[in-house]
Amino acid sequence: MNPHTKLISSLSLILGTTITISSTHWMMAWTGLEINTLAIIPFISKSHHPRAIEATIKYFLVQATASTLLLFSSMTNAWSSGQWDITQLTHPTSSLLLTVAIAMKLGLVPFHFWFPEVLQGSSLPTALFLSTMMKFPPVTLLLLTTHSLNPTLLTTLAIASVALGGWMGLNQTQLRKILAFSSIAHLGWMTAVIIYNPKLALLTFYLYVLMTTTVFLTLNSTKTLKLTTLMTSWTKSPTLNATLMLVLLSLAGLPPLTGFLPKWLIIQELTKQEMATTATILATLSLLGLFFYLRLAYHSTITLPPNSTNHMKHWHFTKPTSTVAAILATLSSLILPLSPLILAAI
């Protein structure tokens, strides 16, 4: 990619995200989302591979549709109430349209089909951006409008996302697709509690971003894209692979790792809100995700391939290292002891 294009696109990504997060007017929020969409397109299509071009077109069409729905929602609300303020969403049709638009932006079920395909057609760094940074603007809009949205609809979207995110990840062998379904499931957990406790939803999202960033950076360091290559990556960097296993188990939500904290708090919050049935369904469905996280952990560290790769002598080459991944992996595994401080803040 041309350095100037890369610089302009990167600055536009930061600008678009900042505009949407800091705006109170619907037109400004929409402008930020459009800048974001156009800025990420060069990163998705930079390899010029047919799959990358296909992913770019899919991404553009879905995001353009979602932005159109969001604009139509805000115009309908302004027509009925005379308000362009994001927090003054009062019209029921506008609320429904906005929920659909944000669900498309986030990749929630049943508007999730584009997300795994786009991630599969992108490079690992671009997939990291799509899974983390590009989620910030729609999550912000969701937080600002939670009081106006339908709780039953959001709960339905959340349960469907956790169910399909776990179920569809079971038979995948491509790591980017597995992480896409992982993202769908985690955002489902966040959506389930966002109306009842927005701060907890934000904590869930931040921890998801932290753990997902760690996994993507580790996979990028070892140049691993498939389960079969994950089995042989231990020769490149045994330490990175060991930390990857811990982060994957943290994503699965196993105690005493960081990922257990949001699931525990969400189940507790839903039980307080007399939604014990929803909490039980979510906890049961998370077992589907646990299976493929355990499979990833098993392939990365606990097993060896049928033909030993010792003869390849990877240790004679410079081992890949990533200081950022190491720091993030520590945070992704060891935040749980700090939960009393976090609970006090929530």
SULSULUR-V965062 format. One record per residue. RES is the residue in three letters. SS is DSSP state (H for helix, E for strand, - for the rest). PSI is psi in whole degrees, 0 to 359 (NA if undefined). NEAR is the number of other C-alpha atoms within 12 Angstrom. Layout:
RES:SS:PSI:NEAR  RES:SS:PSI:NEAR
This chain:
MET:-:141:15  ASN:-:132:12  PRO:H:323:12  HIS:H:319:11  THR:H:318:17  LYS:H:316:19  LEU:H:312:17  ILE:H:317:22  SER:H:319:26  SER:H:315:26  LEU:H:322:19  SER:H:323:26  LEU:H:314:34  ILE:H:317:26  LEU:H:312:28  GLY:H:316:33  THR:H:316:36  THR:H:317:25  ILE:H:313:28  THR:H:317:34  ILE:H:325:32  SER:H:357:22  SER:-:152:26  THR:-:353:23  HIS:E:138:26  TRP:H:323:35  MET:H:322:26  MET:H:319:28  ALA:H:317:34  TRP:H:319:40  THR:H:315:29  GLY:H:319:33  LEU:H:320:46  GLU:H:319:34  ILE:H:317:32  ASN:H:313:42  THR:H:313:41  LEU:H:329:31  ALA:H:329:32  ILE:H:341:41  ILE:H:315:39  PRO:H:328:34  PHE:H:322:39  ILE:H:321:40  SER:-:9:30  LYS:-:336:26  SER:-:346:22  HIS:-:17:19  HIS:-:146:16  PRO:H:322:16  ARG:H:324:21  ALA:H:319:27  ILE:H:319:24  GLU:H:316:24  ALA:H:321:36  THR:H:314:38  ILE:H:316:25  LYS:H:314:29  TYR:H:314:40  PHE:H:315:32  LEU:H:316:21  VAL:H:314:30  GLN:H:324:38  ALA:H:319:26  THR:H:315:26  ALA:H:318:31  SER:H:322:37  THR:H:315:27  LEU:H:319:28  LEU:H:317:40  LEU:H:318:31  PHE:H:321:25  SER:H:313:33  SER:H:324:41  MET:H:320:29  THR:H:318:26  ASN:H:318:30  ALA:H:324:25  TRP:H:321:17  SER:H:328:18  SER:H:344:17  GLY:-:13:15  GLN:-:132:21  TRP:-:3:27  ASP:E:136:23  ILE:-:323:37  THR:-:350:26  GLN:-:53:26  LEU:-:105:39  THR:-:335:29  HIS:-:130:26  PRO:H:323:21  THR:H:320:25  SER:H:319:32  SER:H:317:36  LEU:H:314:30  LEU:H:320:31  LEU:H:319:43  THR:H:316:44  VAL:H:316:36  ALA:H:315:36  ILE:H:323:47  ALA:H:323:42  MET:H:318:35  LYS:H:319:46  LEU:H:339:48  GLY:-:31:47  LEU:-:150:45  VAL:-:138:39  PRO:-:22:30  PHE:-:36:27  HIS:-:351:39  PHE:H:331:29  TRP:H:329:33  PHE:H:308:41  PRO:H:323:36  GLU:H:319:32  VAL:H:319:41  LEU:H:321:42  GLN:H:330:40  GLY:-:358:38  SER:-:162:40  SER:-:166:33  LEU:H:316:37  PRO:H:320:30  THR:H:319:35  ALA:H:324:42  LEU:H:314:36  PHE:H:315:32  LEU:H:327:45  SER:H:340:42  THR:-:288:35  MET:H:322:35  MET:H:351:39  LYS:H:342:38  PHE:H:311:35  PRO:H:310:38  PRO:H:325:43  VAL:H:321:39  THR:H:314:34  LEU:H:322:44  LEU:H:318:41  LEU:H:322:31  LEU:H:337:32  THR:-:12:32  THR:H:323:35  HIS:H:342:23  SER:H:352:29  LEU:-:161:33  ASN:-:116:30  PRO:H:321:24  THR:H:318:18  LEU:H:316:25  LEU:H:320:37  THR:H:320:33  THR:H:315:26  LEU:H:320:38  ALA:H:312:38  ILE:H:317:37  ALA:H:321:35  SER:H:316:43  VAL:H:320:44  ALA:H:307:35  LEU:H:328:36  GLY:H:320:46  GLY:H:318:40  TRP:H:314:26  MET:-:344:30  GLY:-:351:35  LEU:-:319:27  ASN:-:20:20  GLN:-:146:29  THR:-:345:24  GLN:E:126:28  LEU:H:325:42  ARG:H:323:38  LYS:H:321:36  ILE:H:317:42  LEU:H:331:49  ALA:H:314:43  PHE:H:328:44  SER:H:318:48  SER:H:317:47  ILE:H:316:49  ALA:H:316:47  HIS:H:321:51  LEU:H:333:52  GLY:H:315:44  TRP:H:317:51  MET:H:316:46  THR:H:328:49  ALA:H:329:47  VAL:H:0:46  ILE:-:329:37  ILE:-:322:32  TYR:-:328:31  ASN:-:85:27  PRO:H:325:27  LYS:H:321:28  LEU:H:322:34  ALA:H:320:36  LEU:H:319:33  LEU:H:316:33  THR:H:316:39  PHE:H:316:40  TYR:H:317:28  LEU:H:325:40  TYR:H:314:45  VAL:H:316:36  LEU:H:310:35  MET:H:320:47  THR:H:319:45  THR:H:317:38  THR:H:314:42  VAL:H:314:54  PHE:H:318:41  LEU:H:321:37  THR:H:315:44  LEU:H:324:43  ASN:H:324:30  SER:H:322:31  THR:H:0:34  LYS:-:49:28  THR:-:128:33  LEU:-:340:33  LYS:E:163:26  LEU:H:323:30  THR:H:323:24  THR:H:336:24  LEU:H:329:39  MET:H:331:32  THR:H:359:33  SER:H:349:39  TRP:H:335:40  THR:H:337:31  LYS:-:316:32  SER:-:92:31  PRO:H:323:25  THR:H:313:26  LEU:H:320:39  ASN:H:322:43  ALA:H:317:31  THR:H:327:34  LEU:H:320:46  MET:H:316:37  LEU:H:319:40  VAL:H:321:48  LEU:H:319:47  LEU:H:329:36  SER:H:318:40  LEU:H:325:47  ALA:H:341:43  GLY:-:27:40  LEU:-:134:31  PRO:-:152:23  PRO:-:39:23  LEU:-:168:32  THR:-:319:39  GLY:H:344:42  PHE:H:330:34  LEU:H:305:37  PRO:H:321:42  LYS:H:317:43  TRP:H:312:30  LEU:H:323:34  ILE:H:316:42  ILE:H:320:33  GLN:H:316:25  GLU:H:316:30  LEU:H:324:32  THR:H:321:21  LYS:H:326:17  GLN:-:13:19  GLU:-:40:14  MET:-:47:22  ALA:H:327:17  THR:H:313:17  THR:H:316:31  ALA:H:319:30  THR:H:318:21  ILE:H:314:26  LEU:H:316:41  ALA:H:321:35  THR:H:317:21  LEU:H:334:29  SER:H:344:39  LEU:H:330:27  LEU:H:313:30  GLY:H:323:42  LEU:H:322:34  PHE:H:310:30  PHE:H:336:34  TYR:H:318:36  LEU:H:324:28  ARG:H:318:30  LEU:H:315:45  ALA:H:320:32  TYR:H:316:27  HIS:H:328:31  SER:H:326:42  THR:H:321:30  ILE:H:343:21  THR:-:161:24  LEU:-:152:21  PRO:-:162:21  PRO:-:319:11  ASN:-:120:12  SER:-:140:15  THR:-:13:18  ASN:H:325:17  HIS:H:346:11  MET:H:341:14  LYS:-:52:15  HIS:H:335:19  TRP:H:351:17  HIS:H:344:13  PHE:-:169:11  THR:-:125:13  LYS:-:138:21  PRO:-:134:28  THR:-:152:22  SER:-:105:24  THR:H:318:16  VAL:H:315:20  ALA:H:322:31  ALA:H:316:29  ILE:H:314:22  LEU:H:325:31  ALA:H:322:40  THR:H:314:26  LEU:H:323:30  SER:H:345:42  SER:H:334:37  LEU:H:20:26  ILE:-:339:28  LEU:H:320:28  PRO:H:341:19  LEU:H:6:17  SER:H:326:22  PRO:H:320:13  LEU:H:318:11  ILE:H:319:21  LEU:H:324:20  ALA:H:325:10  ALA:H:327:11  ILE:-:NA:19
